[in-house]
Amino acid sequence: MSEYQYYEFVAIDRPLDQDQQAEVRSLSTRAQITATSFVNEYHWGDFKGDPNQLMERYYDAHLYVANWGTHRVMFRLPCDLLDPDVVEDYCIDYEVRAWTTGDDIVLEFASDDEAGEFEFDYEASTLLSAIVGVRAELAAGDLRPLYLAWLVAYGRWERDEDAFDRDADDDLEPPVPPGLDTLTAAQQALADFLRLDDHIIASAAAASPPLNETAGDPADLAAWVACLPVAEKDWFLTRVARGEAARVHMELRRDFRDRQRHGDTVPSVPVTVRRTVAELLDDTARRRADHERRLAAERAQEEARQELARQQAHKRRLDSLAGAEDTAWSRVEAMINTKKPPEYDAAVALLTDLRSLAEREGRHETFTLRANALRQTHARKPALMERFRLAGL
C-alpha cells in the first residue's frame, strides 16, 4: 500500500497576514493555504516544515494522520486561559506533551497503533473540524480533553505490556474532571481519534463527579453578561471588531465558568479519591470481560432464536408438502428442464424438503427410489449432479 500522510493547520484567534502566508507557502508549494488554514496530503515524500514551530508561530490547532498508524492533534492556547501547571499533571510520555512559547501553551495529544498498515474508513479532512471544539472547552476550564489524552497512554499499555515499567502500576491518575460520563461531541471525537475504547472511558467516569447542571443555562449567562461593567463590555466589543472574536469568546466562557464554579449558589465539585493505574486498568478489564460475556449471551440467544425460526419455517414447508408430493416432484422436473443454475438450486432445495418429509413420515425408501431415478435421467448434467452431491442427495 502506498504511503499516506495528512497535515492540517487552523488559525483561530487571528488570521495570518500576507507575509505570514508567504512564509508558510515557502514550506510547501502544493498545500492549500488561506489566511486561516493549511492543508496538504502526501502520497510520497514528506512535509518540509516543523509542525511544532508552525504551531508556535502561526496556528492554533493542528491534526496529522499517517497510514502507518500515527494520529496526532495539537492546540495552542493562551497561558492565562490554560495554566501550564495544571496541564503538567496530565502530561505523560509520548501521548500528552506540553510546552510554553511566549504567552502561550502548546498541547500535543498522540496515539500510535503499529499493528499494521491502515486503509482509512473516514475522510481525513473532516477530523479536525469535529475535534477542534475541545480547544475552547479547555480555555473555558473544562479539563476532560486532557484527562482523555492521559488515558491514551494506558490504553496503549493494555495492548503493549512493555509500554511502561511495572512500577507504573502504583502511579496515581491526575485529578479527575467532572462529566466524563457525558462527553461533548468534540470530546467524543477526540476520544475516537485517539483510539480510546468505551470500557476505559467508563472506568474513568466511575470516579468523575457530575457536571454542574446550571453551567450552560442561557438565562444565567444572559444575566451574568447584563451585570458586566459597561467599560468591560466595550473593551470586549472593541477586541471583537479588531478580529479577536475567538479569543474573546474563550475569555468570556472562562470567566462565566469561574463564576459558576465559585459563586455562592453553585455547589463545589466533589473531591474524589485518586486511583492507581493498576486499579483503573483492572476495572477496565472487568468491564470489558463483562461486556464480552453479555455479547456472547446475546449472540447465543439470537442464534437460538434464529434456529427456532428455521425449524418452525421448515416444519411449515413440510406440512404444506404433505399430500402434495407428486406435484412437488413435477415441479422439480420442470425446474431441472430449464437448465438454468438458479432453477437447479431451487430444485435441490425442494428435493431436500421432500427428503425431510419422507424421513418424518417413514417413507425414506420411496424417496430414495425416485431420487435415484432422477439422478439417472439427468446424469449428463454435471452442474446439477454437483449440486446433488453437495446436498447429500
C-alpha positions in Angstrom: 0.0 0.0 0.0 1.3 3.5 -0.8 2.3 6.0 1.8 -0.3 8.5 3.0 0.1 11.5 5.3 -2.4 14.3 6.0 -1.5 17.6 7.6 -4.0 20.3 8.6 -3.4 23.5 10.5 -6.0 26.1 11.5 -5.6 29.7 12.7 -8.5 30.5 15.1 -7.7 33.5 17.2 -6.3 35.7 14.4 -5.7 35.1 10.7 -2.3 35.0 9.0 -1.3 38.2 7.2 0.2 38.1 3.7 3.8 37.9 4.9 3.0 35.0 7.2 1.2 33.2 4.4 4.2 33.7 2.2 6.5 32.2 4.9 4.2 29.2 5.2 4.0 28.8 1.4 7.8 28.5 1.3 7.4 25.2 3.1 5.0 23.7 0.6 4.2 24.6 -3.0 1.3 22.1 -3.2 -0.6 22.9 0.1 -3.9 24.6 0.1 -3.2 27.8 2.1 -5.6 30.6 3.2 -5.4 33.2 5.9 -6.9 30.7 8.4 -5.8 27.2 7.2 -3.1 25.0 5.7 -4.0 21.6 4.3 -1.8 19.1 2.5 -1.7 15.4 1.7 1.4 13.4 0.8 1.4 10.1 -1.1 5.1 10.2 -1.3 7.8 12.5 0.2 7.2 14.5 3.4 6.4 17.9 4.7 9.5 20.1 4.9 8.2 22.2 7.9 8.3 21.6 11.6 4.7 21.3 13.0 5.9 22.4 16.4 7.3 25.6 15.0 4.2 26.3 12.9 2.1 25.9 16.0 4.3 28.2 18.0 4.3 31.0 15.3 1.1 30.8 13.3 -1.6 28.3 14.1 -3.9 27.4 17.0 -4.8 23.8 16.0 -3.2 21.0 14.0 -4.1 17.5 13.0 -1.9 14.8 11.5 -2.7 11.2 10.4 -0.5 8.7 8.6 -1.4 5.3 7.3 1.3 3.6 9.5 -1.0 4.3 12.5 0.0 7.7 13.8 -2.7 10.1 15.0 -1.7 13.5 16.4 -3.6 16.6 17.3 -2.2 19.9 18.7 -3.7 23.0 20.2 -2.2 26.4 21.2 -3.9 28.4 23.9 -3.0 31.5 26.0 -1.4 30.6 29.3 -3.8 32.9 31.1 -6.7 30.6 29.9 -5.0 27.3 30.5 -2.5 27.2 33.3 0.7 25.2 32.4 1.0 24.0 36.0 -2.5 22.4 35.7 -1.6 20.8 32.4 1.6 19.3 33.8 -0.4 16.8 35.9 -1.8 15.2 32.7 1.4 15.0 30.7 2.8 11.5 30.1 5.4 10.2 27.7 4.6 10.5 24.1 0.8 10.7 24.4 0.5 14.1 26.2 3.2 16.7 25.8 3.0 20.4 26.5 5.4 23.4 26.4 5.2 27.1 26.6 6.1 29.6 24.0 5.9 33.3 24.9 2.4 33.8 26.5 1.0 30.6 25.0 1.0 26.9 25.8 1.1 24.2 23.1 -0.5 20.9 23.7 0.2 17.7 21.8 -2.0 14.6 22.0 -0.9 11.5 20.2 -1.8 7.9 19.5 0.1 5.2 17.7 -1.1 1.8 16.5 1.7 -0.1 14.9 -0.2 -3.4 14.4 -0.2 -2.9 10.6 -1.0 -0.6 7.7 -4.3 1.0 7.6 -6.9 1.8 5.0 -8.8 4.9 6.1 -12.5 4.4 6.5 -13.0 8.1 7.1 -12.4 11.3 5.4 -9.3 12.9 6.9 -10.4 16.4 6.1 -13.4 16.1 8.4 -11.5 15.1 11.5 -10.1 18.4 12.8 -13.4 20.3 12.4 -15.1 17.6 14.7 -12.3 17.8 17.3 -11.3 21.5 17.4 -14.1 22.4 19.8 -12.1 21.0 22.7 -9.7 23.9 22.4 -12.5 26.4 23.5 -13.6 23.9 26.2 -10.0 23.7 27.6 -9.9 27.5 27.6 -13.2 27.6 29.5 -11.7 25.4 32.2 -13.0 22.0 31.1 -10.2 19.6 31.6 -11.9 16.5 30.2 -9.9 16.6 27.0 -6.6 16.5 29.0 -7.8 13.5 31.1 -8.9 11.6 27.9 -5.5 12.2 26.4 -3.8 11.0 29.6 -5.9 7.8 29.3 -4.5 7.1 25.9 -1.1 6.1 27.3 -2.6 3.4 29.5 -4.8 2.2 26.7 -1.5 1.6 24.9 -0.3 -0.4 27.9 -3.2 -2.7 27.6 -2.0 -3.5 24.0 1.7 -3.4 24.7 2.8 -4.8 28.0 6.3 -3.3 27.6 5.0 0.3 27.2 5.7 1.0 30.9 7.7 -0.4 33.8 5.7 -2.5 36.2 6.3 0.2 38.9 3.8 2.4 36.9 1.0 0.2 38.4 1.3 2.4 41.5 1.2 5.7 39.7 -1.8 7.9 40.6 -4.2 9.2 38.0 -4.3 13.0 37.6 -7.3 15.0 39.0 -10.5 13.5 37.5 -12.6 16.2 36.0 -16.4 16.2 36.3 -18.6 15.0 33.5 -16.6 12.1 32.0 -19.8 10.1 31.6 -21.4 12.9 29.4 -18.7 13.9 26.9 -19.4 16.6 24.4 -19.4 15.8 20.7 -15.9 17.3 20.3 -14.6 15.3 23.3 -16.1 12.1 21.9 -14.5 12.9 18.5 -11.1 13.4 20.3 -11.5 10.1 22.1 -12.3 8.2 18.9 -9.4 9.8 17.1 -7.0 8.8 19.9 -8.5 5.3 19.9 -9.9 5.3 23.4 -12.4 2.5 23.8 -15.6 2.8 25.8 -14.5 0.5 28.5 -11.6 2.5 29.8 -13.6 5.7 29.5 -16.4 4.1 31.6 -13.8 3.1 34.2 -12.5 6.6 34.4 -16.0 8.1 34.5 -16.9 5.9 37.6 -14.8 8.4 39.7 -16.0 11.5 37.8 -18.4 13.8 39.6 -21.4 15.1 37.6 -21.3 18.3 35.7 -22.9 21.4 37.3 -26.3 21.3 35.5 -26.6 25.1 35.6 -23.3 25.8 34.0 -24.7 26.2 30.5 -28.0 27.8 31.3 -28.6 30.6 28.6 -30.7 32.6 31.0 -28.0 32.5 33.6 -25.4 33.5 31.0 -27.5 36.4 29.9 -28.0 37.6 33.4 -24.2 37.5 34.0 -23.5 39.5 30.8 -26.0 42.1 31.8 -24.2 42.7 35.1 -20.8 43.2 33.5 -19.4 46.8 33.8 -20.1 48.9 30.7 -16.4 49.6 30.2 -15.6 45.9 30.2 -18.3 45.2 27.6 -16.9 48.0 25.4 -13.4 46.5 25.7 -14.7 43.1 24.7 -16.6 44.6 21.7 -13.6 46.6 20.6 -11.5 43.4 20.5 -14.2 41.6 18.6 -14.1 44.4 16.0 -10.3 44.0 15.8 -10.7 40.4 14.8 -10.2 38.8 18.2 -13.7 37.3 18.4 -12.5 33.7 19.1 -10.2 34.8 21.9 -12.9 37.0 23.5 -15.3 34.1 23.3 -12.9 31.8 25.2 -12.3 34.5 27.8 -16.0 35.1 28.4 -16.7 31.4 28.7 -13.8 31.0 31.1 -15.0 34.0 33.3 -18.6 32.7 33.3 -17.5 29.2 34.2 -15.3 30.5 37.0 -18.3 32.5 38.4 -20.5 29.4 38.2 -17.8 27.3 39.9 -17.0 29.7 42.7 -20.3 31.5 43.1 -22.2 31.1 46.4 -25.2 29.4 44.7 -23.2 26.8 42.9 -22.2 23.6 44.8 -18.5 22.9 44.9 -17.1 20.0 42.8 -16.7 16.9 45.0 -13.2 15.7 45.7 -12.6 12.2 44.5 -10.0 9.6 45.7 -7.3 9.3 43.0 -6.9 5.7 41.8 -3.7 3.9 40.9 -3.1 3.0 37.3 -3.5 -0.7 38.3 -6.9 -0.1 39.8 -8.1 1.8 36.7 -6.9 -0.9 34.3 -8.2 -3.8 36.4 -11.6 -2.2 36.4 -11.4 -1.7 32.7 -10.5 -5.4 32.2 -13.5 -6.4 34.4 -15.8 -4.1 32.4 -14.5 -5.5 29.1 -14.9 -9.1 30.3 -18.5 -8.4 31.5 -19.3 -6.8 28.1 -17.9 -9.7 26.2 -19.9 -12.1 28.3 -23.1 -10.1 27.7 -22.4 -10.1 24.0 -21.7 -13.8 23.9 -25.0 -14.4 25.8 -26.9 -12.2 23.4 -25.3 -13.9 20.4 -26.3 -17.3 21.8 -29.8 -16.1 22.4 -30.1 -14.7 18.9 -28.7 -17.9 17.4 -31.2 -19.9 19.3 -34.0 -17.7 18.2 -32.9 -17.9 14.6 -32.6 -21.7 14.8 -36.1 -22.0 16.3 -37.4 -19.8 13.5 -35.6 -22.0 10.9 -37.1 -25.1 12.5 -40.6 -23.6 12.5 -40.3 -22.5 8.9 -39.0 -26.0 7.9 -42.0 -27.6 9.6 -44.4 -25.3 7.8 -42.8 -26.1 4.5 -43.1 -29.9 5.2 -46.7 -29.5 6.3 -47.5 -27.7 3.1 -45.8 -30.5 1.0 -47.7 -33.3 2.9 -50.2 -34.9 0.5 -48.8 -32.9 -2.5 -45.6 -34.8 -3.1 -46.4 -35.8 -6.7 -47.0 -32.1 -7.6 -43.7 -31.2 -5.9 -41.8 -33.9 -7.9 -43.3 -32.5 -11.1 -42.1 -29.1 -10.1 -38.6 -30.4 -9.6 -38.6 -31.9 -13.1 -39.8 -28.7 -14.6 -37.1 -26.6 -12.8 -34.4 -29.0 -13.9 -35.5 -29.0 -17.5 -34.9 -25.2 -17.7 -31.2 -25.9 -17.4 -30.7 -22.7 -15.5 -28.4 -22.6 -12.5 -30.9 -20.7 -10.2 -33.6 -23.2 -11.1 -31.2 -26.1 -10.3 -30.7 -24.5 -6.8 -34.5 -24.2 -6.3 -35.0 -27.8 -7.4 -32.3 -29.1 -4.9 -33.9 -27.1 -2.1 -37.3 -28.6 -2.9 -35.8 -32.1 -3.1 -34.2 -31.6 0.3 -37.6 -30.7 1.8 -39.1 -33.8 0.1 -36.4 -36.0 1.7 -37.1 -34.5 5.2 -40.9 -35.1 4.7 -40.2 -38.7 3.7 -38.0 -39.3 6.8 -40.6 -37.7 9.0 -43.3 -40.0 7.6 -41.2 -43.2 7.4 -41.1 -43.3 3.6 -37.4 -42.8 3.1 -37.1 -45.8 0.7 -39.8 -44.3 -1.6 -37.9 -41.0 -1.8 -34.6 -42.8 -2.5 -36.0 -44.7 -5.4 -37.4 -41.5 -7.0 -34.3 -39.6 -6.3 -32.1 -42.3 -7.9 -34.3 -42.3 -10.9 -34.0 -38.6 -11.2 -30.2 -38.8 -11.0 -30.1 -41.4 -13.8 -32.3 -39.3 -16.0 -30.2 -36.2 -15.6 -26.7 -37.8 -15.1 -25.3 -35.9 -18.1 -25.9 -32.5 -16.3 -22.6 -32.1 -14.3 -23.7 -28.8 -12.7 -26.9 -30.4 -11.4 -25.0 -33.5 -10.2 -22.5 -31.4 -8.3 -25.5 -29.7 -6.5 -26.9 -33.1 -5.7 -23.6 -34.2 -4.3 -23.2 -31.1 -2.1 -26.8 -31.5 -0.8 -26.2 -35.2 0.0 -28.9 -36.4 -2.5 
